[in-house]
Amino acid sequence: MKVNANTCKPSRKGENMNELMGSKQLAKYLGVSMRTLDTLDKKGELPSGFRVGHLRRWRLEDVENWVNMRLEKCPVATQH
């Protein structure tokens, strides 16, 4: 499922593939605080982004791929 970075609502497949998100949008998308986002960034644990002046930007597609890769590595709890 694709998610619009500005509204965190699903978008249609193929739309917004090159859409950029800033730090606040990324924190909201990941469900973390700005402080946690900054810590993850300093540890190098976020997807690669780039700077526009002093601002950080991430491509939505890169963030989605990064999240999916991390989810694949998570063990899934089994129900009994």
Contacts in CASP RR format, 6 or more apart in sequence:
PFRMAT RR
TARGET T0000
AUTHOR 0000-0000-0000
METHOD contacts of the structure
MODEL  1
MKVNANTCKPSRKGENMNELMGSKQLAKYLGVSMRTLDTLDKKGELPSGF
RVGHLRRWRLEDVENWVNMRLEKCPVATQH
1 10 0 8 1.000
2 10 0 8 1.000
2 11 0 8 1.000
2 12 0 8 1.000
2 13 0 8 1.000
2 14 0 8 1.000
2 15 0 8 1.000
2 16 0 8 1.000
2 60 0 8 1.000
2 64 0 8 1.000
3 9 0 8 1.000
3 10 0 8 1.000
3 11 0 8 1.000
3 29 0 8 1.000
3 60 0 8 1.000
3 64 0 8 1.000
4 10 0 8 1.000
4 11 0 8 1.000
4 16 0 8 1.000
4 19 0 8 1.000
5 16 0 8 1.000
5 19 0 8 1.000
5 20 0 8 1.000
5 21 0 8 1.000
5 22 0 8 1.000
5 25 0 8 1.000
5 26 0 8 1.000
5 29 0 8 1.000
5 60 0 8 1.000
5 63 0 8 1.000
6 19 0 8 1.000
6 21 0 8 1.000
6 25 0 8 1.000
8 28 0 8 1.000
8 29 0 8 1.000
16 60 0 8 1.000
17 60 0 8 1.000
17 61 0 8 1.000
18 59 0 8 1.000
18 60 0 8 1.000
18 61 0 8 1.000
19 59 0 8 1.000
19 60 0 8 1.000
20 57 0 8 1.000
20 58 0 8 1.000
20 59 0 8 1.000
20 60 0 8 1.000
21 29 0 8 1.000
21 57 0 8 1.000
21 58 0 8 1.000
21 59 0 8 1.000
21 60 0 8 1.000
21 63 0 8 1.000
22 55 0 8 1.000
22 56 0 8 1.000
22 57 0 8 1.000
22 58 0 8 1.000
23 34 0 8 1.000
23 37 0 8 1.000
23 38 0 8 1.000
23 55 0 8 1.000
23 56 0 8 1.000
24 34 0 8 1.000
26 37 0 8 1.000
26 46 0 8 1.000
26 58 0 8 1.000
26 63 0 8 1.000
27 33 0 8 1.000
27 34 0 8 1.000
27 36 0 8 1.000
27 37 0 8 1.000
29 63 0 8 1.000
30 37 0 8 1.000
30 67 0 8 1.000
32 40 0 8 1.000
37 46 0 8 1.000
40 46 0 8 1.000
41 56 0 8 1.000
46 58 0 8 1.000
46 66 0 8 1.000
47 58 0 8 1.000
47 62 0 8 1.000
47 63 0 8 1.000
47 65 0 8 1.000
47 66 0 8 1.000
48 62 0 8 1.000
49 56 0 8 1.000
49 57 0 8 1.000
49 58 0 8 1.000
49 59 0 8 1.000
49 62 0 8 1.000
50 56 0 8 1.000
50 57 0 8 1.000
51 57 0 8 1.000
END
